[in-house]
Amino acid sequence: MNEDQYKKKIEEVGVRFRAKCQDYSEELSRFAGLLRSDAESVDPETVTQISMLVHGIAGSAATFGHPDLGELAIKVEQHLSAIESQQSSLQTELLLFVDQLAKRLREVSS
């Protein structure tokens, strides 16, 4: 694969990433709604699924020209990790970062 083909492939993957950002935003907004309504009822499997989603966003965002999105995703990931390991119950900060990430994902998808 030559350099032009490589760049074209990266661009194609970037287009798919941006298209998925709306879905990611909706999923994160649903998660935030669950936390707001009854944080105690959010099962660990849901937190793990959201952690995996956010980890993927953190890894992909900068590659496709959105380093700020990656930084926000890392903040969410760090808070989720602390909550998963029961080292912290920083729900208010987590919700702030989840909301910011969801909003930024909507912006990227449009």
PABA-11093 format. One line per 10 residues: for each residue x, y, z of C-alpha. Coordinates in nm, 4 decimals. Last residue first. Layout:
<lopas>
X:Y:Z; ...
</lopas>
This chain:
<lopas>
-2.2715:1.6682:1.2101; -2.1067:1.3649:1.3700; -1.8280:1.5675:1.5318; -2.0771:1.7995:1.7014; -2.2808:1.5063:1.8339; -1.9598:1.3516:1.9705; -1.8796:1.6816:2.1455; -2.2186:1.6824:2.3172; -2.1806:1.3204:2.4312; -1.8302:1.3934:2.5627
-1.9462:1.7008:2.7546; -2.2377:1.5085:2.9064; -2.0113:1.2173:3.0031; -1.7602:1.4642:3.1545; -2.0223:1.6362:3.3700; -2.1788:1.3043:3.4640; -1.8410:1.1721:3.5792; -1.7818:1.4848:3.7863; -2.1136:1.4392:3.9662; -2.0672:1.0627:4.0034
-1.7268:1.0828:4.1672; -1.7958:0.7726:4.3740; -1.4360:0.6689:4.4123; -1.2071:0.3797:4.4762; -1.4814:0.1325:4.3982; -1.2649:-0.0302:4.1293; -1.5412:0.0350:3.8795; -1.5851:0.3914:4.0103; -1.2175:0.4725:3.9659; -1.2187:0.3154:3.6193
-1.5291:0.5100:3.5225; -1.3623:0.8329:3.6328; -1.0490:0.7556:3.4315; -1.2523:0.6602:3.1235; -1.4535:0.9818:3.1412; -1.1317:1.1847:3.1570; -0.9831:0.9801:2.8706; -1.2944:1.0434:2.6615; -1.2573:1.4170:2.7173; -0.8953:1.4022:2.5996
-0.9919:1.2002:2.2922; -1.2610:1.4514:2.2001; -1.0085:1.7316:2.2335; -0.7698:1.5385:2.0043; -1.0265:1.5284:1.7219; -0.8354:1.4811:1.3972; -0.9114:1.1192:1.3111; -0.6211:0.9673:1.5006; -0.7029:1.1949:1.7930; -1.0496:1.0425:1.8263
-0.9641:0.6773:1.7847; -0.8029:0.5728:2.1125; -1.0242:0.7810:2.3396; -1.3325:0.6714:2.1458; -1.2360:0.3073:2.1882; -1.1792:0.3557:2.5620; -1.5167:0.5310:2.5866; -1.6929:0.2304:2.4330; -1.5040:-0.0133:2.6563; -1.5870:0.1904:2.9670
-1.9521:0.2078:2.8589; -1.9619:-0.1706:2.8352; -1.7902:-0.2068:3.1750; -2.0330:0.0364:3.3381; -2.3226:-0.1593:3.1890; -2.1770:-0.4856:3.3197; -2.1365:-0.3335:3.6673; -2.5124:-0.2736:3.6957; -2.6568:0.0733:3.7215; -2.9210:0.0436:3.9961
-2.7240:0.2466:4.2522; -2.6993:0.5394:4.0122; -3.0757:0.5825:4.0065; -3.2218:0.8530:3.7835; -2.9071:1.0548:3.7172; -2.6864:0.7541:3.6528; -2.9422:0.5999:3.4179; -2.9753:0.9298:3.2306; -2.5965:0.9511:3.1979; -2.5973:0.6020:3.0448
-2.8695:0.7033:2.7986; -2.6625:1.0115:2.7062; -2.3551:0.7922:2.6534; -2.5473:0.5659:2.4161; -2.6878:0.8632:2.2254; -2.3435:1.0197:2.1880; -2.1927:0.6929:2.0660; -2.4683:0.6614:1.8068; -2.4040:1.0187:1.6896; -2.0274:0.9504:1.6799
-2.0765:0.6507:1.4501; -2.0796:0.8665:1.1360; -1.7625:1.0429:1.2515; -1.5872:0.7065:1.2899; -1.7063:0.5908:0.9464; -1.5665:0.9095:0.7880; -1.2402:0.8566:0.9760; -1.2164:0.5002:0.8424; -1.2483:0.6357:0.4893; -0.9853:0.9051:0.5577
-0.7457:0.6462:0.6969; -0.7955:0.4372:0.3807; -0.7338:0.7377:0.1559; -0.4176:0.8246:0.3470; -0.2905:0.4673:0.3111; -0.3701:0.4607:-0.0601; -0.1813:0.7871:-0.1066; 0.1159:0.6562:0.0928; 0.1486:0.3318:-0.1024; 0.0000:0.0000:0.0000
</lopas>
